[in-house]
Amino acid sequence: MQGDGAGQDQDSELSCRNGAQNGESSSIGEAHSNGLESVTNNGNTVNNNNGVSAPPESNNSNSTVDTRKKKRLSQCEEDVIRLIGQHLHDLGLNQTVDLLMQESGCRLEHPSATKFRNHVMEGEWDKAESDLNELKALMHSPSAIVRMKFLLLQQKYLEYLEDGKVLEALQVLRAELTPLKYNTERIHILSGYLMCSHAEDLRAKAEWEGKGTASRTKLLDKLQTYLPPSVMLPPRRLQTLLKQAVELQRERCLYHNTKLDSGLDSVSLLLDHACSRKQFPCYTQQILTEHCNEVWFCKFSNNGTKLATGSKDTTVILWHVDTETQQLKLMKTLEGHAYGVSYLAWSPDDAYLIACGPDDCSELWLWNVQTGELRTKMSQSHEDSLTSVAWNPDGLGWEPAGLLGRGPGSVPVVSE
């Protein structure tokens, strides 16, 4: 009986050792459950207090991950990460930004710039001014410090005035802004705001949003333009790059025929912009036969409801545009252009139309679109010609130009 028991113990011990040599998990697990130490093929000792150790393969994978993390990013990759981080910060995803910077090993902006940003947004002007001294060594242009300080003190001055702290505002104006000897004309304007009796009057005259996040954000955008991008990125840089990319795609679009929109909300960033050929006008909608000679120039009005056509037959025809049927209907015929009409210009409000002749014409005609009456006929020297014209944005006058570049200057529109 003893012999059999001893034989069983020997078999059991032999089995356990064979299992350890063959790397069987069942033997290792059983040894751990009994509080024993197990010995693996590579000689590593595993104690049951810390659980089962990871096999050698997992150590290799961890070293691979560590190697990837320690991989040095290129300058382009760092720039992209910073752009993404700035965009996420603008969206308020600050925790995501912290994780991104921590994992990538990049820095969104210089620590001094971060302090400066926080102090500006919190309205701590003395601390923000102190931060400028730290940023001075990082800037390429020493004169930029003066401009930045001026902007800071201007905001500080306006906020004091809005809070009714006139004496404090006057102290900023005299003891801080004036000694800078920068933009004295603006300082004179700022001094005039002392006469404002209400905060609403101050905001209206200064064209200022008032004390708070809106005006301070606008101020920070101006301040950022003076800092190198390595210190602080320009405001909304990623959006700027995306807008430029969309504009380039539109310029390269062969059949582009959609509404021009500078924003990004109306486009998809997932695909390149491309208009279908079906969207491009390819079929004749209407044939106009009222002119009896070559048509030299066509121009739609600014609101798109009228069309003016100039011809060699000495006439200008005004057409009404039906926006639903896209058909044109004759409105008026303006006659008397002896040399023909080679250029047309609508006034900003579409109330007037100017007609110019070809190179050998020294005359210009101003027509009242509503009545069809000739308002003005201008003649230039016979040695020159009036072949083009541009309206002033306010619509109160226009600038004619001759072939030799000698125009009479700005011409006002005389009210009727």
Number of C-alpha atoms within 10 A of each C-alpha: 6 7 8 9 10 11 12 12 12 12 12 12 12 12 13 19 15 13 16 19 14 12 14 13 11 12 19 20 15 13 18 18 11 9 11 14 14 20 16 16 9 8 8 10 11 18 15 17 8 7 10 12 12 9 8 9 8 11 11 11 11 11 11 12 12 11 11 10 13 12 11 12 14 8 9 9 13 18 18 12 20 25 20 17 25 24 18 16 16 12 9 11 13 14 11 13 20 14 12 19 17 11 11 17 15 16 18 25 16 16 13 16 21 15 13 23 20 13 18 24 18 13 19 13 18 13 14 21 18 12 19 19 12 13 17 15 10 16 17 11 13 11 11 16 19 15 15 21 18 20 17 22 19 21 20 20 24 25 18 18 24 20 12 15 13 16 12 13 22 17 12 18 20 12 10 16 22 15 9 13 11 13 12 12 8 10 17 12 12 15 14 12 17 16 11 15 12 12 16 14 14 21 17 12 13 15 9 15 15 19 18 12 14 12 15 20 15 13 18 18 14 15 22 18 15 18 22 14 15 15 19 22 21 20 20 13 16 18 14 12 12 14 16 13 15 19 16 12 15 19 12 12 15 13 16 18 15 10 7 10 10 12 11 13 8 10 13 10 13 6 7 13 19 14 15 12 12 8 11 13 10 8 6 6 10 9 8 8 7 9 17 11 13 11 18 17 16 17 16 19 19 13 9 13 14 21 20 24 22 27 23 21 19 20 23 26 18 23 19 19 19 13 11 6 8 11 13 19 14 15 16 16 15 17 14 13 21 13 19 24 28 22 22 25 22 24 21 17 12 19 14 21 23 25 29 27 27 19 15 14 25 21 22 23 19 20 19 15 22 11 10 16 12 17 17 14 12 13 15 17 13 11 11 20 26 30 23 22 20 16 20 15 11 10 16 15 16 20 15 23 21 20 17 10 11 14 19 14 10 15 15 13 14 9 6 4
